[in-house]
Amino acid sequence: LAEVHFKGFGRLKWSVHQRFFGQMMLAAKVDTVVRVVEEALAEGKCCVIGLQSTGETMLEEYTEDTNDLHSTAQGILLRFLDTHKEVIVGADALRARVCALDLPGNPLDALIDRLGGADKVAEMTGRQARSEQVDGQWEKVARKKTAGAAFSVNVEERERFQKGEKLVAIISDAASTGTSLHADERCENQRRRVHIVLQLPWSADKTVQQMGRSHRSNQSSSPEYVLLHTPICAERRYASIVSHRMASLGALTHGDSGSV
């Protein structure tokens, strides 16, 4: 990436490398997710989309004065260069080159926009703000609960999804703990859930935990699961490892390696 003069750069470089290309792969899946969701809704189902990274930090630090949707991938590179500019040779020139790159916008905000906006999508994440299109221009807006609502914004979003007022829910690892989004026989939304794992967690156990948000007791129907990954070898290999781990968990808990 650049010539540097400090110990441990290799480890830091690969960390940035991993997060940057992780965002690029995430952005590459947006079109497919939209298609899967639209097909599921047309079949009378509803959708739960799980991811890990929301990109809020980059929205706070690296939102340029522009009408375009901010790029989390670009923010990762800029943050690296700005943090270590004293030891990176040619940091200013590299920064200018990064700013000139045409990189995809934040995948989460792009996905919400493509699926009808915040009025149609229930977002349950840990971020406090998001980007929305207002009169054709992208603007940073705060996530706020409805005036008079007694619960937090995430709890309110969950309630609206379970009532069927919103048919798409997006959950992150930071905010999904303890959240139930299954087709509970006591809730109004009895549509079958299609749970799309957009971004795999770093462990199979966390993947199973995320899937458990839409698969619980007292449900009228079990969910369908879609593990979405790109054809890039590194991600395919990781998805394979997670799948095998999930199969072994199924064998331990149900005595059947094909149960998961």
C-alpha distance (Angstrom), angle and dihedral (degrees) to the residues before:
residue distance angle dihedral
L1 . . .
A2 3.78 . .
E3 3.79 143.8 .
V4 3.80 110.0 -92.3
H5 3.77 139.3 174.9
F6 3.79 108.6 -146.3
K7 3.78 135.8 90.0
G8 3.79 118.9 -104.8
F9 3.79 95.6 29.8
G10 3.81 91.9 129.5
R11 3.79 92.9 61.1
L12 3.80 92.1 44.7
K13 3.81 92.5 47.1
W14 3.78 93.2 53.8
S15 3.79 91.2 47.7
V16 3.81 90.1 55.7
H17 3.81 89.9 42.2
Q18 3.80 91.3 54.1
R19 3.81 95.3 47.5
F20 3.81 93.4 44.9
F21 3.79 95.5 51.7
G22 3.80 90.0 40.2
Q23 3.81 88.1 61.5
M24 3.80 91.4 45.5
M25 3.81 91.2 53.3
L26 3.79 90.5 46.0
A27 3.80 90.8 53.4
A28 3.81 90.4 48.6
K29 3.82 90.0 60.7
V30 3.81 97.2 55.3
D31 3.82 95.7 91.0
T32 3.81 91.8 49.7
V33 3.80 93.0 47.7
V34 3.80 90.9 51.9
R35 3.82 90.3 51.4
V36 3.82 93.2 48.3
V37 3.81 91.6 48.1
E38 3.81 93.7 48.0
E39 3.82 90.9 50.0
A40 3.81 91.7 48.7
L41 3.81 93.3 49.2
A42 3.81 90.5 48.7
E43 3.83 87.7 55.4
G44 3.80 91.7 54.1
K45 3.81 96.0 -102.1
C46 3.82 132.2 119.5
C47 3.80 130.0 -136.2
V48 3.79 140.3 -126.9
I49 3.81 116.0 -166.5
G50 3.80 119.8 -163.8
L51 3.80 126.4 -160.0
Q52 3.80 139.1 154.9
S53 3.81 108.4 -144.7
T54 3.82 124.3 54.1
G55 3.82 97.7 177.1
E56 3.80 93.2 -133.1
T57 3.82 93.7 140.2
M58 3.79 91.3 58.5
L59 3.81 90.6 46.4
E60 3.82 88.8 56.8
E61 3.80 96.9 44.0
Y62 3.79 107.4 29.0
T63 3.78 110.4 33.2
E64 3.78 104.3 132.9
D65 3.81 123.4 -151.4
T66 3.79 93.2 -93.9
N67 3.78 140.6 114.5
D68 3.80 91.1 -127.2
L69 3.80 124.8 99.4
H70 3.81 108.8 -94.6
S71 3.81 116.6 -107.8
T72 3.80 117.4 -128.2
A73 3.81 90.5 -166.9
Q74 3.80 90.9 55.3
G75 3.80 90.9 46.7
I76 3.81 91.1 55.5
L77 3.82 91.1 56.9
L78 3.81 94.1 43.0
R79 3.78 92.3 50.0
F80 3.80 90.7 51.5
L81 3.81 92.7 49.9
D82 3.81 94.2 44.7
T83 3.80 93.2 47.7
H84 3.81 94.4 50.2
K85 3.80 102.3 27.8
E86 3.80 91.6 121.3
V87 3.80 91.9 64.8
I88 3.81 102.3 30.2
V89 3.79 113.6 91.9
G90 3.80 110.2 -130.2
A91 3.82 94.3 7.6
D92 3.82 94.0 154.7
A93 3.80 93.0 51.4
L94 3.79 90.8 47.1
R95 3.80 90.4 49.8
A96 3.79 91.1 53.4
R97 3.80 90.2 51.2
V98 3.81 91.6 50.1
C99 3.81 91.3 49.9
A100 3.80 89.4 52.4
L101 3.81 93.0 54.9
D102 3.80 117.6 106.6
L103 3.81 98.4 -133.4
P104 3.82 127.0 170.2
G105 3.79 119.6 -95.3
N106 3.79 125.6 -110.6
P107 3.84 105.5 -56.3
L108 3.81 95.7 -143.6
D109 3.80 94.8 52.6
A110 3.81 91.4 42.3
L111 3.79 90.3 51.3
I112 3.81 94.6 49.3
D113 3.80 90.1 48.4
R114 3.82 93.1 49.3
L115 3.82 91.5 49.3
G116 3.79 94.7 54.9
G117 3.79 104.6 -78.5
A118 3.79 133.3 -92.7
D119 3.82 91.5 -44.0
K120 3.81 90.0 64.8
V121 3.81 102.6 32.4
A122 3.81 126.1 64.5
E123 3.80 108.0 -144.8
M124 3.80 117.4 -159.8
T125 3.79 106.0 178.7
G126 3.78 138.0 122.7
R127 3.79 96.7 -108.8
Q128 3.78 123.6 110.9
A129 3.81 98.7 -154.3
R130 3.78 140.1 27.2
S131 3.80 140.3 -174.9
E132 3.80 119.1 -101.6
Q133 3.77 134.5 177.1
V134 3.79 110.8 -111.7
D135 3.80 115.1 -177.8
G136 3.79 90.0 -19.8
Q137 3.81 95.0 -49.6
W138 3.79 128.6 102.2
E139 3.80 114.0 -119.1
K140 3.79 134.6 175.3
V141 3.81 110.8 -114.7
A142 3.80 132.2 178.7
R143 3.78 120.2 -114.2
K144 3.78 104.4 -120.2
K145 3.77 134.0 172.7
T146 3.78 120.1 -119.0
A147 3.80 113.7 -83.5
G148 3.78 109.1 -91.4
A149 3.81 94.7 17.4
A150 3.79 113.4 142.4
F151 3.81 96.4 -150.5
S152 3.79 138.5 63.1
V153 3.80 118.1 -88.2
N154 3.84 92.5 -101.3
V155 3.81 92.9 50.0
E156 3.80 90.4 47.3
E157 3.81 90.5 50.4
R158 3.79 90.5 50.3
E159 3.79 91.4 51.0
R160 3.80 91.8 50.8
F161 3.80 90.8 50.9
Q162 3.81 93.2 48.1
K163 3.80 90.1 49.0
G164 3.80 90.9 51.7
E165 3.80 94.3 -116.5
K166 3.82 87.3 121.7
L167 3.79 120.1 30.3
V168 3.81 99.4 -166.6
A169 3.81 124.2 62.4
I170 3.81 126.9 -174.0
I171 3.79 117.8 -161.8
S172 3.80 131.8 -174.8
D173 3.78 128.7 -157.5
A174 3.82 91.0 -112.1
A175 3.80 95.5 59.3
S176 3.81 106.5 24.9
T177 3.82 99.8 77.8
G178 3.78 109.1 121.1
T179 3.81 93.1 1.9
S180 3.80 115.9 137.1
L181 3.80 117.2 -154.6
H182 3.81 100.3 158.5
A183 3.80 125.6 124.2
D184 3.79 92.5 -91.0
E185 3.80 111.4 -169.1
R186 3.80 88.3 -131.1
C187 3.82 96.2 56.6
E188 3.80 127.9 82.6
N189 3.81 96.4 -126.6
Q190 3.81 102.7 79.6
R191 3.80 95.4 162.8
R192 3.77 115.7 127.2
R193 3.80 111.8 -101.4
V194 3.80 122.3 -122.3
H195 3.81 105.6 -160.6
I196 3.81 112.3 -158.0
V197 3.80 115.7 -165.0
L198 3.79 98.3 -152.9
Q199 3.79 97.1 170.7
L200 3.80 119.6 25.1
P201 3.82 116.5 -132.5
W202 3.79 118.0 -123.5
S203 3.80 93.5 -101.9
A204 3.79 136.1 40.3
D205 3.79 89.9 -127.8
K206 3.81 90.7 59.8
T207 3.80 89.9 47.0
V208 3.79 90.4 55.1
Q209 3.80 90.0 46.3
Q210 3.80 90.9 52.8
M211 3.79 91.2 48.4
G212 3.77 88.6 51.8
R213 3.80 89.4 68.6
S214 3.82 88.9 77.1
H215 3.81 99.9 30.0
R216 3.80 115.1 65.4
S217 3.77 142.3 129.8
N218 3.81 121.9 -73.8
Q219 3.81 92.2 35.0
S220 3.79 123.0 147.7
S221 3.83 92.3 -146.0
S222 3.79 135.9 11.8
P223 3.82 118.9 -117.5
E224 3.77 129.1 -109.7
Y225 3.80 115.4 -126.5
V226 3.79 127.7 -144.6
L227 3.83 117.2 -172.6
L228 3.77 102.7 -162.5
H229 3.79 120.1 -159.9
T230 3.79 137.5 154.4
P231 3.83 123.0 -113.2
I232 3.81 88.7 -109.5
C233 3.81 106.8 126.5
A234 3.82 96.7 -130.4
E235 3.81 93.6 54.6
R236 3.81 93.2 41.3
R237 3.79 89.3 53.5
Y238 3.79 91.7 49.7
A239 3.82 91.6 47.4
S240 3.81 88.6 51.3
I241 3.81 91.4 52.1
V242 3.81 91.2 49.7
S243 3.81 91.5 47.4
H244 3.80 92.4 51.7
R245 3.78 90.6 47.0
M246 3.80 90.4 50.9
A247 3.80 90.0 49.8
S248 3.80 90.6 52.8
L249 3.80 90.0 49.6
G250 3.80 88.2 52.9
A251 3.80 90.6 50.7
L252 3.81 90.8 51.6
T253 3.80 95.9 46.8
H254 3.82 100.9 35.1
G255 3.81 105.1 18.6
D256 3.79 89.8 -118.9
S257 3.81 123.6 101.4
G258 3.83 89.3 -158.8
S259 3.78 95.5 53.8
V260 3.81 93.9 95.0
